[in-house]
Amino acid sequence: MELRLRSKEAGGEELPFAFMLITLMASCGISPYESFKRLRFIELLPFVQKESNAIVREVEVLNVDPLSAMQERAEKTESEAYGDFLRGYVSTVKSGGSVTSYLKSKLKSIFEIRAAAATRSIERL
């Protein structure tokens, strides 16, 4: 019998790891847009790869600015958590807030949510 934490949402399994990678890169001075450009090549994260390709395509092919491309993806994505992440990032940048603080708090909250879900699953067994 295989026990696995299942996600009902698109990309749910990948998002904590993608957020962690984006946060780590941001801590090193790499913008989230540049992070998305790098995430396009990580085949272990197919949902994030697809979403990253969409953002980069908007910017490089259609000449949309990165924040507008992220805002547009936030509205179109199948994942509520991913859309929330993008909307929060865009809002933080536009308001002049600390991007790394936002990313770190978002990362912490997503892992806390997953830990609580895992605990509930274990309690049901």
Secondary structure, 3 states (H helix, E strand, C coil): CCCCCCCCCCCCCCHHHHHHHHHHHHHCCCCHHHHHHHHCCCCCCHHHHHHHHHHHHHHHCCCCCHHHHHHHHHHHCCCHHHHHHHHHHHHHHHHCCCHHHHHHHHHHHHHHHHHHHHHHHHHHC
